[in-house]
Amino acid sequence: MDITGLVIFLIIGAIAGWLAGNIMKGGGLGLLGNIVIGVVGAFIGGFLLGVLGLSATGIIGSIISATIGAVVLLFLIGVLKKA
């Protein structure tokens, strides 16, 4: 992965983390938090979509996939915090 790909990956992670933070908590998690949640969410979302036999293509598809994974991640974190 070259530097351009890495920057795009981090931007997608930041957008997905911000969207997931707004969906689940009503606000963002800060730039670093958004990136971390979005990047981890990208892996989770890619796995979940693969299990369902779906795939995300392009920038928009990547953002949607990462957001789905980030929402699932934030949901699981919320459940574990309450337990």
C-alpha positions as CSV (number, residue, x, y, z in Angstrom):
1,M,0.0,0.0,0.0
2,D,1.5,3.3,-1.0
3,I,1.1,6.6,0.9
4,T,-1.9,7.7,-1.1
5,G,-3.8,4.4,-0.4
6,L,-2.9,4.8,3.3
7,V,-4.3,8.3,3.4
8,I,-7.5,7.3,1.7
9,F,-7.9,4.3,4.1
10,L,-7.5,6.7,7.1
11,I,-9.9,9.2,5.6
12,I,-12.5,6.4,5.0
13,G,-11.9,5.3,8.6
14,A,-12.4,8.8,9.9
15,I,-15.6,9.3,8.0
16,A,-17.0,5.8,9.0
17,G,-16.1,6.4,12.6
18,W,-17.7,9.8,12.7
19,L,-20.9,8.4,11.1
20,A,-21.0,5.5,13.5
21,G,-20.4,7.8,16.4
22,N,-23.3,10.0,15.3
23,I,-25.6,6.9,14.8
24,M,-24.8,5.2,18.1
25,K,-23.9,7.9,20.5
26,G,-25.2,11.1,19.1
27,G,-21.8,12.6,18.5
28,G,-18.3,12.0,17.1
29,L,-15.5,10.4,19.1
30,G,-12.7,12.9,18.1
31,L,-10.5,12.5,15.1
32,L,-8.3,9.8,16.5
33,G,-11.2,7.9,18.0
34,N,-13.1,8.2,14.7
35,I,-10.2,6.8,12.8
36,V,-9.6,3.9,15.1
37,I,-13.3,2.9,15.3
38,G,-13.6,3.3,11.5
39,V,-10.5,1.3,10.6
40,V,-11.5,-1.6,13.0
41,G,-15.1,-1.2,11.7
42,A,-13.8,-1.6,8.1
43,F,-12.4,-5.0,9.0
44,I,-15.6,-6.1,10.8
45,G,-17.8,-4.7,8.1
46,G,-15.8,-6.5,5.3
47,F,-16.1,-9.7,7.3
48,L,-19.8,-9.4,7.9
49,L,-20.6,-8.5,4.3
50,G,-18.5,-11.4,3.1
51,V,-20.4,-13.8,5.4
52,L,-23.6,-12.5,3.8
53,G,-22.2,-12.9,0.3
54,L,-22.1,-9.2,-0.4
55,S,-19.2,-7.0,-1.3
56,A,-18.6,-3.2,-1.2
57,T,-16.9,-1.5,-4.2
58,G,-15.6,2.0,-4.6
59,I,-15.2,4.7,-2.0
60,I,-18.9,4.9,-1.1
61,G,-19.1,1.2,-0.7
62,S,-16.1,1.2,1.5
63,I,-17.5,3.9,3.7
64,I,-20.8,2.1,4.0
65,S,-19.1,-1.2,4.8
66,A,-16.8,0.4,7.4
67,T,-19.7,2.3,8.9
68,I,-21.7,-0.9,9.3
69,G,-18.7,-2.5,11.0
70,A,-18.1,0.5,13.2
71,V,-21.8,0.6,14.3
72,V,-21.5,-3.1,15.2
73,L,-18.3,-2.5,17.1
74,L,-19.8,0.5,19.1
75,F,-22.8,-1.7,19.9
76,L,-20.7,-4.5,21.2
77,I,-18.6,-2.0,23.3
78,G,-21.8,-0.6,24.7
79,V,-23.0,-4.1,25.6
80,L,-19.7,-5.0,27.3
81,K,-19.6,-1.8,29.2
82,K,-23.0,-2.4,30.7
83,A,-22.2,-6.0,31.7
